[in-house]
Amino acid sequence: MRDYRHGRGKPRTGWEKNSQIQRRSLTCFNLGFTSTLFRPHQYRRLPPPVAAMPQGDYIERHRKLHGYRHDHFERKRKKEAREVHKRSAMAQKALGIKGKLFAKKRYAEKALMKKTLAMHEESSSRRKVDDDVHEGAVPAYLLDRDTTTRAKVLSNTIKQKRKEKAGKWEVPLPKVRPVAEDEMFKVIRTGKRKTKQWKRMVTKATFVGPSFTRKPPKYERFIRPSGLRFNKAHVTHPELKCTFNLEIIGVKKNPNGSMYTSLGVLTKGTIIEVNVSELGLVTPAGKVVWGKYAQVTNNPENDGCVNGVLLV
């Protein structure tokens, strides 16, 4: 209980108490008799309180001596399993600035986790180690040919460039039906009362790179559903008459506009770049071709796959 006789409702400290006893005992001496209040050991100044010292790793020591509880690991596993649900409940109940900060923290954690998993996946996948290539070495599939001279290489390169220039716009589908904005995008209503209409969801197939991370929902204007994202395409070689399942590197040009190109939308007639390293195509100089352009020849959102023809 607080003692309000000592000003501002502060409880009496040991020093104040001792000083009061000292004053009362002195008064008794002045009166000429010894009082029972006089206790010399009580009005001596008390030492300051000592901070609690660490008592050693007693929990660790106890575990070393006696081991864990019989259900320790089971309890730990269950606690970790419950943590997900607790975090979910926290995320749903947190309001205002607390909720925003929590969402921001979780977003950063997930992005980091996604990148870490991708890194581990990349490191675990087996790949061929490139040996040191000696100068002037020729690949096995070119050993039976004559070694090309510099002049011949230059001549072939110039011819190839002229051919590319001449047939720059020669594609399997020269004309495609334009896609209206209403067909391309679906309006997403947001806000507490669903009155805001600034978000759009892409209804066509899209391509996003492997290092793609979504923006926070508050700032994401265009939503590209993960169910309509494609990383591979069935590309047919027009001369070999063979179809290969190749990885998409990027979207070069969408015929409907630059905005759709930047969003990576895959519609009929879109020019995409595919990884043709496994086809074994080589340049006149003997270098392996890494990427080549192909044109999408179907409607991926209807077929559920991307079909295309390689531009040779």
FENTAQUI-V862697 format. One record per backbone hydrogen bond with DSSP energy under -0.5 kcal/mol. CO is the residue of the C=O (numbers start at 1). NH is the residue of the N-H. E is the energy in kcal/mol with one decimal. If there is no record, write none. Layout:
co = {CO,CO}
nh = {NH,NH}
e = {E,E}
//
This chain:
co = {2,3,4,7,13,14,15,16,17,18,19,20,21,22,23,24,25,26,27,28,29,35,37,39,39,56,57,58,59,60,61,62,63,69,71,72,73,74,75,76,77,78,79,80,81,81,82,83,84,85,86,87,88,89,90,95,95,96,97,98,99,100,101,102,103,104,105,106,107,108,109,110,111,112,113,114,115,116,117,118,119,120,121,132,134,139,140,142,149,150,151,152,153,154,155,156,157,158,159,160,161,162,163,165,167,169,172,178,180,181,184,186,187,188,190,190,191,196,199,200,200,201,202,205,206,209,216,216,219,221,221,222,223,223,225,226,228,231,233,233,234,235,236,236,237,237,242,244,244,246,247,250,250,253,254,257,258,259,260,260,261,264,265,266,267,270,270,271,271,272,272,273,273,274,274,276,276,276,277,281,283,287,290,290,292,293,294,295,296,298,299,299,300,305,306,307,307,308,309,310}
nh = {4,6,7,10,17,18,19,20,21,22,23,24,25,26,27,28,29,30,31,33,32,38,39,42,43,58,61,62,63,64,65,66,67,72,75,76,77,78,79,80,81,82,83,84,84,85,86,87,88,89,90,91,92,93,94,98,99,100,101,102,103,104,105,106,107,108,109,110,111,112,113,114,115,116,117,118,119,120,121,122,123,124,125,134,137,142,143,145,153,154,155,156,157,158,159,160,161,162,163,164,165,166,167,168,170,171,174,180,184,185,203,201,189,199,195,196,194,190,188,202,223,186,225,266,230,212,219,220,221,200,223,224,202,225,228,229,206,248,235,246,308,244,238,310,241,242,237,235,246,233,275,252,273,271,257,261,262,263,264,265,264,207,267,205,270,272,296,252,253,274,294,249,250,276,292,279,280,281,280,289,286,283,276,277,274,311,272,309,269,300,302,303,304,307,234,297,298,236,295,312}
e = {-0.7,-0.7,-0.7,-1.5,-2.1,-2.2,-2.3,-2.0,-2.1,-2.2,-2.1,-2.5,-2.3,-1.9,-1.9,-1.8,-1.6,-1.9,-1.4,-1.5,-1.1,-1.0,-0.9,-2.0,-0.8,-2.3,-2.4,-2.4,-2.2,-2.0,-2.1,-3.2,-1.9,-1.5,-2.5,-2.3,-2.4,-2.3,-2.4,-2.3,-1.9,-2.2,-1.4,-0.7,-0.5,-0.6,-2.4,-2.6,-2.1,-2.5,-2.4,-2.4,-1.9,-2.1,-2.4,-0.9,-1.0,-2.0,-2.6,-2.2,-2.5,-2.4,-2.3,-2.5,-2.3,-2.1,-2.2,-2.6,-2.3,-2.2,-2.5,-2.6,-2.1,-2.4,-2.6,-2.1,-2.2,-2.5,-2.6,-2.2,-2.3,-2.2,-1.4,-0.5,-1.8,-1.7,-1.2,-1.0,-2.0,-2.5,-2.4,-2.5,-2.5,-2.4,-2.2,-2.5,-2.5,-2.4,-2.4,-2.5,-2.5,-2.6,-2.6,-1.0,-0.9,-1.2,-0.6,-0.5,-1.9,-2.7,-2.8,-2.6,-0.5,-0.8,-0.5,-1.8,-0.8,-2.4,-2.2,-0.5,-3.0,-2.2,-0.5,-3.6,-2.6,-1.4,-1.9,-0.9,-0.9,-2.8,-0.6,-0.5,-2.7,-0.7,-1.3,-1.1,-2.8,-3.1,-1.0,-2.5,-2.5,-3.3,-0.6,-2.6,-2.1,-0.6,-3.0,-3.0,-1.1,-3.0,-2.7,-0.6,-3.0,-2.8,-1.6,-1.3,-2.5,-1.7,-0.7,-2.5,-0.8,-2.1,-0.8,-0.5,-1.9,-0.6,-2.6,-1.9,-1.8,-0.5,-2.9,-3.4,-1.3,-0.8,-2.1,-1.3,-0.6,-0.7,-0.8,-2.9,-2.1,-2.7,-2.1,-0.6,-3.1,-2.7,-3.1,-2.1,-2.6,-0.8,-1.4,-2.1,-2.5,-0.6,-3.6,-2.2,-0.8,-2.6,-2.5,-1.0}
//
